Amino acid sequence: MTITKERKQDLIGQYKRSDVDTGSAEVQIAILTTRVNGLTEHLQTHKKDFAGRRGLLMLVSRRRRLLDYLKRVDPRRYLDIIRRLEIRK
């Protein structure tokens, strides 16, 4: 579902590329992954929450677009972020 302000700042601190970075692709992917994981856990207990399922699909596709962009622009950063977040099996 939503993440707390402290958790978001922690994620930005972990995945930022420079001291003033708050919106790079890596940071956005990390935040989206945290939201996807939380929403997936929610949907496992609330199976009929179809609005939540739609939101999950939108988050996953937004993350997919960011990952595609990162793969196209800098494949090394792409491989690093999927390794760090353990997105691919």
N, CA, C and O atoms as CSV, one atom per row, in Angstrom:
chain,resi,resn,atom,element,x,y,z
A,1,MET,N,N,0.860,-1.165,0.000
A,1,MET,CA,C,0.000,0.000,0.000
A,1,MET,C,C,0.909,1.232,0.000
A,1,MET,O,O,1.786,1.342,-0.857
A,2,THR,N,N,0.723,2.137,0.921
A,2,THR,CA,C,1.579,3.319,0.956
A,2,THR,C,C,2.762,3.044,1.864
A,2,THR,O,O,2.720,2.161,2.721
A,3,ILE,N,N,3.811,3.814,1.662
A,3,ILE,CA,C,4.989,3.661,2.507
A,3,ILE,C,C,5.157,4.928,3.331
A,3,ILE,O,O,4.740,6.008,2.912
A,4,THR,N,N,5.768,4.796,4.500
A,4,THR,CA,C,5.926,5.942,5.384
A,4,THR,C,C,7.018,6.872,4.860
A,4,THR,O,O,7.848,6.485,4.037
A,5,LYS,N,N,6.995,8.089,5.351
A,5,LYS,CA,C,7.983,9.084,4.948
A,5,LYS,C,C,9.390,8.628,5.336
A,5,LYS,O,O,10.342,8.838,4.585
A,6,GLU,N,N,9.520,8.009,6.502
A,6,GLU,CA,C,10.829,7.539,6.961
A,6,GLU,C,C,11.354,6.420,6.071
A,6,GLU,O,O,12.538,6.390,5.736
A,7,ARG,N,N,10.476,5.507,5.691
A,7,ARG,CA,C,10.878,4.397,4.814
A,7,ARG,C,C,11.299,4.921,3.438
A,7,ARG,O,O,12.260,4.429,2.847
A,8,LYS,N,N,10.579,5.914,2.939
A,8,LYS,CA,C,10.911,6.493,1.648
A,8,LYS,C,C,12.271,7.183,1.708
A,8,LYS,O,O,13.078,7.043,0.788
A,9,GLN,N,N,12.532,7.933,2.791
A,9,GLN,CA,C,13.832,8.590,2.937
A,9,GLN,C,C,14.958,7.568,3.057
A,9,GLN,O,O,16.060,7.795,2.556
A,10,ASP,N,N,14.690,6.453,3.713
A,10,ASP,CA,C,15.668,5.376,3.825
A,10,ASP,C,C,15.982,4.781,2.450
A,10,ASP,O,O,17.142,4.529,2.126
A,11,LEU,N,N,14.947,4.561,1.652
A,11,LEU,CA,C,15.152,4.032,0.299
A,11,LEU,C,C,15.934,5.015,-0.566
A,11,LEU,O,O,16.813,4.611,-1.328
A,12,ILE,N,N,15.621,6.293,-0.452
A,12,ILE,CA,C,16.354,7.304,-1.212
A,12,ILE,C,C,17.816,7.297,-0.789
A,12,ILE,O,O,18.708,7.399,-1.632
A,13,GLY,N,N,18.063,7.176,0.504
A,13,GLY,CA,C,19.439,7.125,0.994
A,13,GLY,C,C,20.207,5.918,0.483
A,13,GLY,O,O,21.404,6.017,0.214
A,14,GLN,N,N,19.541,4.787,0.346
A,14,GLN,CA,C,20.204,3.573,-0.116
A,14,GLN,C,C,20.498,3.586,-1.606
A,14,GLN,O,O,21.544,3.092,-2.027
A,15,TYR,N,N,19.603,4.139,-2.414
A,15,TYR,CA,C,19.692,3.981,-3.864
A,15,TYR,C,C,20.073,5.259,-4.613
A,15,TYR,O,O,20.133,5.248,-5.842
A,16,LYS,N,N,20.329,6.351,-3.904
A,16,LYS,CA,C,20.664,7.586,-4.598
A,16,LYS,C,C,22.031,7.482,-5.253
A,16,LYS,O,O,22.901,6.739,-4.797
A,17,ARG,N,N,22.206,8.238,-6.329
A,17,ARG,CA,C,23.449,8.215,-7.092
A,17,ARG,C,C,24.382,9.320,-6.650
A,17,ARG,O,O,25.595,9.195,-6.819
A,18,SER,N,N,23.852,10.411,-6.084
A,18,SER,CA,C,24.663,11.508,-5.579
A,18,SER,C,C,23.985,12.074,-4.333
A,18,SER,O,O,22.928,11.594,-3.923
A,19,ASP,N,N,24.591,13.085,-3.742
A,19,ASP,CA,C,24.048,13.637,-2.503
A,19,ASP,C,C,22.713,14.350,-2.684
A,19,ASP,O,O,21.905,14.394,-1.757
A,20,VAL,N,N,22.476,14.904,-3.866
A,20,VAL,CA,C,21.248,15.664,-4.083
A,20,VAL,C,C,20.220,14.872,-4.893
A,20,VAL,O,O,19.199,15.426,-5.301
A,21,ASP,N,N,20.474,13.597,-5.127
A,21,ASP,CA,C,19.602,12.774,-5.961
A,21,ASP,C,C,18.405,12.277,-5.167
A,21,ASP,O,O,18.557,11.626,-4.134
A,22,THR,N,N,17.204,12.593,-5.666
A,22,THR,CA,C,15.997,12.046,-5.043
A,22,THR,C,C,15.060,11.428,-6.066
A,22,THR,O,O,14.060,10.820,-5.686
A,23,GLY,N,N,15.356,11.566,-7.355
A,23,GLY,CA,C,14.402,11.097,-8.343
A,23,GLY,C,C,14.999,10.327,-9.488
A,23,GLY,O,O,14.390,10.249,-10.555
A,24,SER,N,N,16.181,9.749,-9.303
A,24,SER,CA,C,16.765,8.963,-10.388
A,24,SER,C,C,15.937,7.701,-10.608
A,24,SER,O,O,15.093,7.342,-9.787
A,25,ALA,N,N,16.190,7.047,-11.713
A,25,ALA,CA,C,15.428,5.842,-12.043
A,25,ALA,C,C,15.595,4.780,-10.964
A,25,ALA,O,O,14.639,4.080,-10.630
A,26,GLU,N,N,16.788,4.654,-10.422
A,26,GLU,CA,C,17.022,3.642,-9.382
A,26,GLU,C,C,16.166,3.907,-8.147
A,26,GLU,O,O,15.574,2.984,-7.586
A,27,VAL,N,N,16.103,5.170,-7.726
A,27,VAL,CA,C,15.301,5.522,-6.548
A,27,VAL,C,C,13.820,5.254,-6.824
A,27,VAL,O,O,13.122,4.693,-5.980
A,28,GLN,N,N,13.346,5.651,-7.993
A,28,GLN,CA,C,11.940,5.432,-8.329
A,28,GLN,C,C,11.605,3.950,-8.384
A,28,GLN,O,O,10.542,3.537,-7.921
A,29,ILE,N,N,12.503,3.144,-8.948
A,29,ILE,CA,C,12.275,1.699,-9.035
A,29,ILE,C,C,12.243,1.085,-7.642
A,29,ILE,O,O,11.417,0.213,-7.370
A,30,ALA,N,N,13.131,1.527,-6.757
A,30,ALA,CA,C,13.158,0.994,-5.398
A,30,ALA,C,C,11.873,1.331,-4.652
A,30,ALA,O,O,11.324,0.480,-3.953
A,31,ILE,N,N,11.391,2.553,-4.792
A,31,ILE,CA,C,10.149,2.950,-4.122
A,31,ILE,C,C,8.967,2.163,-4.683
A,31,ILE,O,O,8.118,1.688,-3.929
A,32,LEU,N,N,8.917,2.027,-6.004
A,32,LEU,CA,C,7.825,1.256,-6.614
A,32,LEU,C,C,7.874,-0.206,-6.188
A,32,LEU,O,O,6.831,-0.818,-5.956
A,33,THR,N,N,9.072,-0.770,-6.082
A,33,THR,CA,C,9.194,-2.171,-5.670
A,33,THR,C,C,8.677,-2.360,-4.252
A,33,THR,O,O,8.010,-3.354,-3.964
A,34,THR,N,N,8.976,-1.423,-3.369
A,34,THR,CA,C,8.472,-1.502,-1.998
A,34,THR,C,C,6.947,-1.439,-1.984
A,34,THR,O,O,6.296,-2.192,-1.259
A,35,ARG,N,N,6.385,-0.549,-2.781
A,35,ARG,CA,C,4.922,-0.442,-2.855
A,35,ARG,C,C,4.305,-1.695,-3.456
A,35,ARG,O,O,3.261,-2.153,-2.991
A,36,VAL,N,N,4.939,-2.258,-4.487
A,36,VAL,CA,C,4.435,-3.483,-5.119
A,36,VAL,C,C,4.438,-4.626,-4.115
A,36,VAL,O,O,3.473,-5.385,-4.034
A,37,ASN,N,N,5.519,-4.753,-3.348
A,37,ASN,CA,C,5.603,-5.838,-2.360
A,37,ASN,C,C,4.526,-5.693,-1.284
A,37,ASN,O,O,3.916,-6.681,-0.877
A,38,GLY,N,N,4.296,-4.471,-0.828
A,38,GLY,CA,C,3.257,-4.241,0.176
A,38,GLY,C,C,1.870,-4.531,-0.354
A,38,GLY,O,O,1.043,-5.121,0.341
A,39,LEU,N,N,1.613,-4.119,-1.582
A,39,LEU,CA,C,0.307,-4.348,-2.178
A,39,LEU,C,C,0.082,-5.827,-2.487
A,39,LEU,O,O,-1.041,-6.319,-2.380
A,40,THR,N,N,1.129,-6.524,-2.865
A,40,THR,CA,C,1.019,-7.966,-3.111
A,40,THR,C,C,0.640,-8.697,-1.825
A,40,THR,O,O,-0.201,-9.596,-1.832
A,41,GLU,N,N,1.271,-8.300,-0.727
A,41,GLU,CA,C,0.954,-8.905,0.565
A,41,GLU,C,C,-0.498,-8.611,0.956
A,41,GLU,O,O,-1.190,-9.486,1.477
A,42,HIS,N,N,-0.954,-7.392,0.708
A,42,HIS,CA,C,-2.336,-7.020,1.008
A,42,HIS,C,C,-3.316,-7.869,0.191
A,42,HIS,O,O,-4.329,-8.335,0.712
A,43,LEU,N,N,-3.000,-8.063,-1.092
A,43,LEU,CA,C,-3.928,-8.792,-1.961
A,43,LEU,C,C,-3.965,-10.288,-1.663
A,43,LEU,O,O,-4.919,-10.968,-2.041
A,44,GLN,N,N,-2.949,-10.803,-0.997
A,44,GLN,CA,C,-2.993,-12.215,-0.630
A,44,GLN,C,C,-4.052,-12.470,0.439
A,44,GLN,O,O,-4.629,-13.556,0.492
A,45,THR,N,N,-4.309,-11.479,1.286
A,45,THR,CA,C,-5.347,-11.667,2.310
A,45,THR,C,C,-6.705,-11.142,1.849
A,45,THR,O,O,-7.739,-11.649,2.284
A,46,HIS,N,N,-6.718,-10.131,0.972
A,46,HIS,CA,C,-7.971,-9.555,0.480
A,46,HIS,C,C,-8.107,-9.879,-1.006
A,46,HIS,O,O,-7.822,-9.048,-1.868
A,47,LYS,N,N,-8.536,-11.075,-1.278
A,47,LYS,CA,C,-8.545,-11.588,-2.647
A,47,LYS,C,C,-9.535,-10.880,-3.563
A,47,LYS,O,O,-9.362,-10.903,-4.782
A,48,LYS,N,N,-10.560,-10.257,-3.009
A,48,LYS,CA,C,-11.578,-9.624,-3.850
A,48,LYS,C,C,-11.376,-8.118,-4.009
A,48,LYS,O,O,-12.272,-7.423,-4.487
A,49,ASP,N,N,-10.234,-7.620,-3.621
A,49,ASP,CA,C,-9.931,-6.194,-3.761
A,49,ASP,C,C,-9.462,-5.929,-5.188
A,49,ASP,O,O,-8.262,-5.874,-5.461
A,50,PHE,N,N,-10.411,-5.768,-6.081
A,50,PHE,CA,C,-10.076,-5.628,-7.500
A,50,PHE,C,C,-9.523,-4.245,-7.822
A,50,PHE,O,O,-8.732,-4.100,-8.753
A,51,ALA,N,N,-9.921,-3.241,-7.076
A,51,ALA,CA,C,-9.347,-1.907,-7.273
A,51,ALA,C,C,-7.871,-1.912,-6.863
A,51,ALA,O,O,-7.036,-1.287,-7.518
A,52,GLY,N,N,-7.563,-2.611,-5.792
A,52,GLY,CA,C,-6.173,-2.749,-5.374
A,52,GLY,C,C,-5.357,-3.534,-6.389
A,52,GLY,O,O,-4.184,-3.240,-6.621
A,53,ARG,N,N,-5.982,-4.523,-6.983
A,53,ARG,CA,C,-5.302,-5.312,-8.022
A,53,ARG,C,C,-4.986,-4.449,-9.239
A,53,ARG,O,O,-3.918,-4.572,-9.838
A,54,ARG,N,N,-5.915,-3.582,-9.594
A,54,ARG,CA,C,-5.686,-2.675,-10.723
A,54,ARG,C,C,-4.540,-1.723,-10.395
A,54,ARG,O,O,-3.693,-1.444,-11.244
A,55,GLY,N,N,-4.519,-1.231,-9.168
A,55,GLY,CA,C,-3.419,-0.363,-8.743
A,55,GLY,C,C,-2.084,-1.085,-8.794
A,55,GLY,O,O,-1.073,-0.503,-9.186
A,56,LEU,N,N,-2.078,-2.356,-8.396
A,56,LEU,CA,C,-0.855,-3.151,-8.449
A,56,LEU,C,C,-0.363,-3.288,-9.880
A,56,LEU,O,O,0.831,-3.147,-10.145
A,57,LEU,N,N,-1.275,-3.560,-10.802
A,57,LEU,CA,C,-0.888,-3.699,-12.208
A,57,LEU,C,C,-0.327,-2.394,-12.761
A,57,LEU,O,O,0.605,-2.410,-13.565
A,58,MET,N,N,-0.886,-1.268,-12.335
A,58,MET,CA,C,-0.368,0.019,-12.799
A,58,MET,C,C,1.032,0.277,-12.244
A,58,MET,O,O,1.894,0.793,-12.955
A,59,LEU,N,N,1.262,-0.078,-10.979
A,59,LEU,CA,C,2.589,0.098,-10.387
A,59,LEU,C,C,3.620,-0.785,-11.064
A,59,LEU,O,O,4.738,-0.349,-11.337
A,60,VAL,N,N,3.241,-2.030,-11.335
A,60,VAL,CA,C,4.169,-2.958,-11.978
A,60,VAL,C,C,4.523,-2.476,-13.378
A,60,VAL,O,O,5.681,-2.564,-13.788
A,61,SER,N,N,3.538,-1.967,-14.117
A,61,SER,CA,C,3.840,-1.511,-15.471
A,61,SER,C,C,4.660,-0.224,-15.454
A,61,SER,O,O,5.478,-0.013,-16.349
A,62,ARG,N,N,4.463,0.639,-14.462
A,62,ARG,CA,C,5.304,1.835,-14.348
A,62,ARG,C,C,6.744,1.440,-14.038
A,62,ARG,O,O,7.688,2.002,-14.594
A,63,ARG,N,N,6.901,0.462,-13.138
A,63,ARG,CA,C,8.244,-0.025,-12.815
A,63,ARG,C,C,8.886,-0.678,-14.036
A,63,ARG,O,O,10.083,-0.516,-14.272
A,64,ARG,N,N,8.097,-1.410,-14.804
A,64,ARG,CA,C,8.612,-2.061,-16.015
A,64,ARG,C,C,9.120,-1.024,-17.019
A,64,ARG,O,O,10.170,-1.214,-17.633
A,65,ARG,N,N,8.374,0.074,-17.184
A,65,ARG,CA,C,8.813,1.136,-18.109
A,65,ARG,C,C,10.118,1.758,-17.639
A,65,ARG,O,O,11.002,2.027,-18.452
A,66,LEU,N,N,10.249,1.991,-16.334
A,66,LEU,CA,C,11.491,2.552,-15.811
A,66,LEU,C,C,12.654,1.586,-16.002
A,66,LEU,O,O,13.763,2.000,-16.341
A,67,LEU,N,N,12.399,0.299,-15.785
A,67,LEU,CA,C,13.455,-0.694,-15.989
A,67,LEU,C,C,13.853,-0.786,-17.456
A,67,LEU,O,O,15.036,-0.922,-17.768
A,68,ASP,N,N,12.885,-0.715,-18.356
A,68,ASP,CA,C,13.202,-0.725,-19.789
A,68,ASP,C,C,14.042,0.474,-20.172
A,68,ASP,O,O,14.986,0.350,-20.953
A,69,TYR,N,N,13.708,1.640,-19.627
A,69,TYR,CA,C,14.486,2.845,-19.894
A,69,TYR,C,C,15.919,2.673,-19.392
A,69,TYR,O,O,16.877,2.979,-20.102
A,70,LEU,N,N,16.053,2.181,-18.167
A,70,LEU,CA,C,17.386,2.018,-17.585
A,70,LEU,C,C,18.201,0.999,-18.363
A,70,LEU,O,O,19.407,1.176,-18.536
A,71,LYS,N,N,17.567,-0.058,-18.830
A,71,LYS,CA,C,18.260,-1.070,-19.627
A,71,LYS,C,C,18.741,-0.488,-20.948
A,71,LYS,O,O,19.824,-0.828,-21.423
A,72,ARG,N,N,17.941,0.387,-21.540
A,72,ARG,CA,C,18.301,1.006,-22.810
A,72,ARG,C,C,19.427,2.031,-22.633
A,72,ARG,O,O,20.333,2.100,-23.463
A,73,VAL,N,N,19.378,2.822,-21.561
A,73,VAL,CA,C,20.333,3.903,-21.354
A,73,VAL,C,C,21.652,3.395,-20.772
A,73,VAL,O,O,22.722,3.755,-21.263
A,74,ASP,N,N,21.586,2.565,-19.736
A,74,ASP,CA,C,22.797,2.096,-19.060
A,74,ASP,C,C,22.577,0.672,-18.537
A,74,ASP,O,O,22.080,0.493,-17.425
A,75,PRO,N,N,22.947,-0.345,-19.333
A,75,PRO,CA,C,22.701,-1.737,-18.927
A,75,PRO,C,C,23.374,-2.130,-17.614
A,75,PRO,O,O,22.864,-2.995,-16.901
A,76,ARG,N,N,24.493,-1.522,-17.285
A,76,ARG,CA,C,25.181,-1.865,-16.032
A,76,ARG,C,C,24.347,-1.442,-14.824
A,76,ARG,O,O,24.220,-2.192,-13.856
A,77,ARG,N,N,23.780,-0.235,-14.886
A,77,ARG,CA,C,22.912,0.230,-13.800
A,77,ARG,C,C,21.667,-0.646,-13.704
A,77,ARG,O,O,21.188,-0.927,-12.605
A,78,TYR,N,N,21.139,-1.080,-14.850
A,78,TYR,CA,C,19.971,-1.962,-14.876
A,78,TYR,C,C,20.274,-3.274,-14.151
A,78,TYR,O,O,19.504,-3.709,-13.294
A,79,LEU,N,N,21.390,-3.894,-14.498
A,79,LEU,CA,C,21.750,-5.161,-13.865
A,79,LEU,C,C,21.998,-4.989,-12.372
A,79,LEU,O,O,21.660,-5.865,-11.577
A,80,ASP,N,N,22.590,-3.854,-11.991
A,80,ASP,CA,C,22.860,-3.599,-10.581
A,80,ASP,C,C,21.561,-3.448,-9.789
A,80,ASP,O,O,21.441,-3.991,-8.690
A,81,ILE,N,N,20.596,-2.721,-10.331
A,81,ILE,CA,C,19.362,-2.482,-9.585
A,81,ILE,C,C,18.516,-3.752,-9.467
A,81,ILE,O,O,17.914,-3.986,-8.419
A,82,ILE,N,N,18.458,-4.576,-10.517
A,82,ILE,CA,C,17.656,-5.800,-10.389
A,82,ILE,C,C,18.340,-6.799,-9.456
A,82,ILE,O,O,17.671,-7.619,-8.827
A,83,ARG,N,N,19.668,-6.734,-9.364
A,83,ARG,CA,C,20.384,-7.604,-8.421
A,83,ARG,C,C,20.137,-7.142,-6.995
A,83,ARG,O,O,19.884,-7.961,-6.111
A,84,ARG,N,N,20.209,-5.823,-6.761
A,84,ARG,CA,C,20.033,-5.292,-5.424
A,84,ARG,C,C,18.609,-5.463,-4.900
A,84,ARG,O,O,18.402,-5.716,-3.713
A,85,LEU,N,N,17.629,-5.323,-5.798
A,85,LEU,CA,C,16.224,-5.443,-5.377
A,85,LEU,C,C,15.693,-6.867,-5.483
A,85,LEU,O,O,14.590,-7.156,-5.020
A,86,GLU,N,N,16.466,-7.748,-6.087
A,86,GLU,CA,C,16.072,-9.147,-6.284
A,86,GLU,C,C,14.731,-9.226,-7.013
A,86,GLU,O,O,13.818,-9.936,-6.592
A,87,ILE,N,N,14.636,-8.473,-8.123
A,87,ILE,CA,C,13.392,-8.461,-8.893
A,87,ILE,C,C,13.274,-9.694,-9.767
A,87,ILE,O,O,12.229,-10.346,-9.782
A,88,ARG,N,N,14.318,-10.019,-10.486
A,88,ARG,CA,C,14.306,-11.189,-11.376
A,88,ARG,C,C,14.784,-12.410,-10.611
A,88,ARG,O,O,15.628,-12.316,-9.719
A,89,LYS,N,N,14.240,-13.533,-10.969
A,89,LYS,CA,C,14.631,-14.779,-10.287
A,89,LYS,C,C,15.825,-15.407,-10.965
A,89,LYS,O,O,16.296,-16.460,-10.534
